[in-house]
């Protein structure tokens, strides 16, 4: 009986994780489409981007990996902080930074990632 409950819980956790990944993958694909359109049209859709929202989406998409390796993620960004740029490019940069930090980490050390702003 205990094994069946554990298996059912594992399935729910797996399903929740896959749902999250699918939703985030959809966002990534939309952004990649935008990047392709921008490159084709050479139009620059520069806008104010709320970085915290974007970072939360990216961190959620890496939730499984972060939990698995017990990484420590610190975000020193307020909900008011923005950056001027092309949303899909900024997203691509941030997701690549997160991916590379996880991929190329020293497995002998606990991974610590801190996101923040410095102003001029």
C-alpha positions, 0 to 999 in steps of 0.5 A: 500500500505504501509503495502504491502511494509513493508511486502515485506521488512520484507520478504527480510530481513528474506530471507537474514538472512536465507541465511546467517544462511544456509551458516554459518550452512554449514561451521559449519557442515563441521567443525564438520565433520573435528572434527569427522575425527580428533578424529577418525584418531587421526591426528593433523592438526595443522596450522596457523589460521587467527583469524579475518576471523574466527571471522567475520564468527562467528559474522555474524552467530549471526547477528540476535541475536546481533542486536536484543539484541543490543549487542556491539561487539569489535574486537581488532585483526588485519588481520595479527594475527594468532593462531597455532591450529586445525582450527575446534577446535578453531572455536568450542571454539569461537562459543561456547564463542559467543553463551554462552555470548548471552545465559547467558547474564544479560538481564538487562545490555547491552551485550559487547563482546571484542575479542583480543590477549595478547602476551607473 
